[in-house]
Amino acid sequence: MEAGPRDRPQQPRRGHLPAVAGGEPETLTPDGPEDDAATAPDVTAPASFRELRPQRRLRAWQLAPIVVLAAIGSLMFAFPLAFEFGDGGPVVAMLGLLLSCCAAGWGVMAARRVGYTWPGLPPRGSGRRPDWRYVALYTALVALVVVLAVWRVARLR
């Protein structure tokens, strides 16, 4: 979840400075409040923002619906006659294939959002171009799976 705009301003408007404990308004410079030696913060160690935000990773509750959808889809594709009695075997097999592909896409998008990448492809937002050999390999692999799936469904008739 990302932070959105607030309903009210967080900072007081310029010219309306609140009074500090002494009763006088705080003096400001163009880049912020005045720091002297007595009020300067102790800067001994650099701040680490990794400690403030939890590590981004896929949790079990995020993976469970993807795994269930993939399991149901693959079972429907592998054993269409168990899900349909009659001549609806190819339709059920194609529906199972569709569910499996949807689960695969959902899993890839969830992994990408967390920051995982495919081997050979650059991380998201890095500005680097992917290696054409890996792109050709992934394209050939997807084409092979599609050809085998269509052949499997055509054999059901």
C-alpha positions as a Markdown table, in Angstrom:
| # | Residue | x | y | z |
|---|---|---|---|---|
| 1 | Met | 0.0 | 0.0 | 0.0 |
| 2 | Glu | 1.3 | 3.4 | -0.8 |
| 3 | Ala | 0.7 | 6.6 | 1.1 |
| 4 | Gly | -1.8 | 9.0 | -0.4 |
| 5 | Pro | -2.6 | 12.7 | 0.1 |
| 6 | Arg | -3.9 | 13.8 | 3.5 |
| 7 | Asp | -7.2 | 15.7 | 4.1 |
| 8 | Arg | -5.4 | 18.4 | 6.1 |
| 9 | Pro | -2.0 | 19.9 | 5.8 |
| 10 | Gln | 0.7 | 18.5 | 8.0 |
| 11 | Gln | 2.9 | 21.6 | 8.2 |
| 12 | Pro | 1.6 | 25.0 | 9.4 |
| 13 | Arg | 1.2 | 27.6 | 6.8 |
| 14 | Arg | 4.1 | 30.2 | 6.4 |
| 15 | Gly | 3.7 | 33.1 | 8.7 |
| 16 | His | 1.7 | 31.1 | 11.2 |
| 17 | Leu | 4.6 | 29.6 | 13.2 |
| 18 | Pro | 3.6 | 28.0 | 16.5 |
| 19 | Ala | 5.2 | 29.3 | 19.6 |
| 20 | Val | 7.7 | 27.1 | 21.3 |
| 21 | Ala | 7.9 | 26.5 | 25.0 |
| 22 | Gly | 9.6 | 29.8 | 25.7 |
| 23 | Gly | 6.7 | 31.7 | 24.1 |
| 24 | Glu | 8.5 | 33.1 | 21.1 |
| 25 | Pro | 8.1 | 31.7 | 17.5 |
| 26 | Glu | 10.9 | 29.6 | 16.1 |
| 27 | Thr | 13.2 | 31.4 | 13.7 |
| 28 | Leu | 13.6 | 29.8 | 10.3 |
| 29 | Thr | 16.1 | 30.0 | 7.5 |
| 30 | Pro | 15.2 | 29.3 | 3.9 |
| 31 | Asp | 16.4 | 25.7 | 4.3 |
| 32 | Gly | 14.9 | 24.9 | 7.7 |
| 33 | Pro | 15.3 | 25.8 | 11.4 |
| 34 | Glu | 18.5 | 27.2 | 12.8 |
| 35 | Asp | 20.8 | 24.7 | 14.4 |
| 36 | Asp | 23.4 | 25.7 | 16.8 |
| 37 | Ala | 25.9 | 23.6 | 18.7 |
| 38 | Ala | 23.5 | 23.0 | 21.6 |
| 39 | Thr | 20.5 | 21.8 | 19.5 |
| 40 | Ala | 22.3 | 20.0 | 16.7 |
| 41 | Pro | 21.4 | 16.4 | 16.5 |
| 42 | Asp | 24.1 | 13.8 | 17.2 |
| 43 | Val | 25.1 | 12.3 | 13.8 |
| 44 | Thr | 27.4 | 9.5 | 14.8 |
| 45 | Ala | 26.0 | 6.7 | 12.6 |
| 46 | Pro | 24.3 | 7.0 | 9.2 |
| 47 | Ala | 20.6 | 6.3 | 9.1 |
| 48 | Ser | 19.6 | 3.0 | 7.6 |
| 49 | Phe | 16.1 | 3.1 | 6.0 |
| 50 | Arg | 16.1 | -0.7 | 5.4 |
| 51 | Glu | 15.3 | -1.1 | 9.1 |
| 52 | Leu | 12.2 | 1.0 | 8.8 |
| 53 | Arg | 10.5 | -0.9 | 6.0 |
| 54 | Pro | 10.0 | -4.7 | 6.1 |
| 55 | Gln | 11.6 | -6.8 | 3.4 |
| 56 | Arg | 9.4 | -7.3 | 0.4 |
| 57 | Arg | 8.7 | -11.0 | -0.1 |
| 58 | Leu | 5.8 | -13.2 | -1.0 |
| 59 | Arg | 3.8 | -14.5 | 1.9 |
| 60 | Ala | 1.9 | -17.7 | 2.2 |
| 61 | Trp | -1.5 | -16.0 | 2.1 |
| 62 | Gln | -0.5 | -14.4 | -1.2 |
| 63 | Leu | 0.8 | -17.6 | -2.7 |
| 64 | Ala | -2.1 | -19.9 | -1.6 |
| 65 | Pro | -4.8 | -18.7 | -4.1 |
| 66 | Ile | -2.3 | -18.8 | -7.0 |
| 67 | Val | -1.2 | -22.4 | -6.1 |
| 68 | Val | -4.9 | -23.5 | -5.7 |
| 69 | Leu | -5.9 | -22.0 | -9.1 |
| 70 | Ala | -2.9 | -23.6 | -10.8 |
| 71 | Ala | -3.6 | -27.0 | -9.2 |
| 72 | Ile | -7.2 | -27.0 | -10.2 |
| 73 | Gly | -6.3 | -25.8 | -13.8 |
| 74 | Ser | -3.6 | -28.4 | -14.2 |
| 75 | Leu | -5.9 | -31.2 | -13.0 |
| 76 | Met | -8.6 | -30.1 | -15.3 |
| 77 | Phe | -6.2 | -30.1 | -18.2 |
| 78 | Ala | -4.6 | -33.5 | -17.3 |
| 79 | Phe | -7.9 | -35.3 | -16.5 |
| 80 | Pro | -10.7 | -33.6 | -18.3 |
| 81 | Leu | -13.0 | -36.6 | -18.1 |
| 82 | Ala | -13.0 | -36.5 | -14.3 |
| 83 | Phe | -14.6 | -33.0 | -14.5 |
| 84 | Glu | -17.1 | -33.6 | -17.3 |
| 85 | Phe | -19.1 | -36.6 | -18.4 |
| 86 | Gly | -20.0 | -36.7 | -22.1 |
| 87 | Asp | -18.4 | -35.0 | -25.1 |
| 88 | Gly | -17.1 | -31.9 | -23.2 |
| 89 | Gly | -13.6 | -33.2 | -22.6 |
| 90 | Pro | -11.8 | -30.8 | -25.0 |
| 91 | Val | -13.7 | -27.8 | -23.6 |
| 92 | Val | -12.8 | -28.8 | -20.0 |
| 93 | Ala | -9.2 | -29.3 | -21.0 |
| 94 | Met | -9.0 | -25.9 | -22.6 |
| 95 | Leu | -10.6 | -24.3 | -19.5 |
| 96 | Gly | -8.0 | -26.0 | -17.3 |
| 97 | Leu | -5.3 | -24.8 | -19.6 |
| 98 | Leu | -6.7 | -21.3 | -19.3 |
| 99 | Leu | -6.8 | -21.5 | -15.5 |
| 100 | Ser | -3.3 | -22.7 | -15.4 |
| 101 | Cys | -2.0 | -19.9 | -17.6 |
| 102 | Cys | -3.9 | -17.3 | -15.5 |
| 103 | Ala | -2.3 | -18.7 | -12.4 |
| 104 | Ala | 1.1 | -18.6 | -14.0 |
| 105 | Gly | 0.7 | -15.0 | -15.1 |
| 106 | Trp | -0.7 | -14.0 | -11.7 |
| 107 | Gly | 2.4 | -15.6 | -10.1 |
| 108 | Val | 4.8 | -13.9 | -12.4 |
| 109 | Met | 3.2 | -10.5 | -11.8 |
| 110 | Ala | 3.2 | -11.1 | -8.0 |
| 111 | Ala | 6.9 | -12.1 | -8.1 |
| 112 | Arg | 7.8 | -9.1 | -10.3 |
| 113 | Arg | 6.0 | -6.7 | -7.9 |
| 114 | Val | 8.1 | -8.1 | -5.0 |
| 115 | Gly | 11.3 | -7.6 | -7.1 |
| 116 | Tyr | 12.1 | -11.0 | -8.4 |
| 117 | Thr | 13.2 | -11.3 | -12.1 |
| 118 | Trp | 13.6 | -14.0 | -14.7 |
| 119 | Pro | 17.1 | -15.3 | -15.1 |
| 120 | Gly | 18.9 | -13.3 | -17.8 |
| 121 | Leu | 16.5 | -10.3 | -17.6 |
| 122 | Pro | 17.5 | -7.1 | -15.8 |
| 123 | Pro | 15.7 | -5.9 | -12.7 |
| 124 | Arg | 12.7 | -3.7 | -13.1 |
| 125 | Gly | 13.6 | 0.0 | -13.4 |
| 126 | Ser | 17.3 | -0.6 | -13.9 |
| 127 | Gly | 17.3 | 0.9 | -17.5 |
| 128 | Arg | 19.3 | -2.0 | -18.9 |
| 129 | Arg | 18.2 | -3.9 | -22.0 |
| 130 | Pro | 17.4 | -7.7 | -21.7 |
| 131 | Asp | 19.8 | -10.1 | -23.4 |
| 132 | Trp | 18.2 | -11.1 | -26.8 |
| 133 | Arg | 19.2 | -14.8 | -26.3 |
| 134 | Tyr | 17.2 | -15.1 | -23.1 |
| 135 | Val | 14.2 | -13.4 | -24.7 |
| 136 | Ala | 14.4 | -15.8 | -27.7 |
| 137 | Leu | 14.7 | -18.8 | -25.3 |
| 138 | Tyr | 11.7 | -17.8 | -23.3 |
| 139 | Thr | 9.7 | -17.1 | -26.5 |
| 140 | Ala | 10.6 | -20.5 | -27.9 |
| 141 | Leu | 9.7 | -22.2 | -24.6 |
| 142 | Val | 6.2 | -20.6 | -24.5 |
| 143 | Ala | 5.6 | -21.5 | -28.2 |
| 144 | Leu | 6.6 | -25.1 | -27.5 |
| 145 | Val | 4.2 | -25.3 | -24.5 |
| 146 | Val | 1.3 | -23.8 | -26.6 |
| 147 | Val | 1.9 | -26.3 | -29.5 |
| 148 | Leu | 2.0 | -29.2 | -27.0 |
| 149 | Ala | -1.2 | -28.0 | -25.3 |
| 150 | Val | -3.1 | -27.6 | -28.6 |
| 151 | Trp | -1.9 | -31.0 | -29.7 |
| 152 | Arg | -3.1 | -32.5 | -26.4 |
| 153 | Val | -6.6 | -31.0 | -26.7 |
| 154 | Ala | -6.8 | -32.0 | -30.4 |
| 155 | Arg | -6.1 | -35.6 | -29.4 |
| 156 | Leu | -9.1 | -35.6 | -27.0 |
| 157 | Arg | -11.5 | -35.7 | -29.9 |
